């Protein structure tokens, strides 16, 4: 006969251990990216940053002319 010990009420000074939650990102090995795709992604990022820079320059020039 197995006897189970009665469960103690919740004690805030001794909380129940919690399992660590998985991180929001997958490990890098689950994202196989080839060199060509990596180059394409970096080019796309550079193009977007260049576009943002040009827009900021246009706004800066517009504000200077006021």
N, C-alpha and C positions, 0 to 999 in steps of 0.2 A: 504494500500500500504506500503510495507516494503522498506525502503531506506537502501541501503548498503553504508557504508562509503568507500571512495576510499582507496585502499591499498597504503601505503607509500612505497617508494623505500627502498631497503635494506640499513640499517644503521649499520655499523660495531660496533658502540658504544652501540647499543641496538639490539643484535641478537635475533632471534626468539627462544623462549624456545624449547628445544629439549627433547623428551621423553627419559627416561633412557633406555639404551639398555639392553637386557637380558644378564645375565652372560654366559660364555662359558660352565659352568658346571651345570649339573642337581642338583636339591636339593637332599640331601641324602636319602630322603624317596622314591625316584624313583629307588634306587639301593638296592632292598631287598637282603641282603647277609646273608645266614645262618652261624652258627658257623663252620660247617664242611667246607664250601666253603672258609670262612675267614681263617681257619687254613691251607687249601691247598694253598691259595694264599700267605700267609706268608712263608710257607715252600718253595714255588717256588722262592720267593724273596731271602730267605736265601741261597738257593742252588746257585742262580746266583751270589750273592755277594761272596760266598765261592769260586766259580769258578774264579771270577775276582781276588780275593785275591791270589789264587794259581798261576795264570798267572803272577801277579805282582811280587810274590816271585821268580818265575822262571827267569823273566827278570832281577830282582835285582841280583840274583846269577850269571847270565850270565855276567852282567856288572862288577861285582866284580872280576870275573876271568880274565878279560882283562888286 
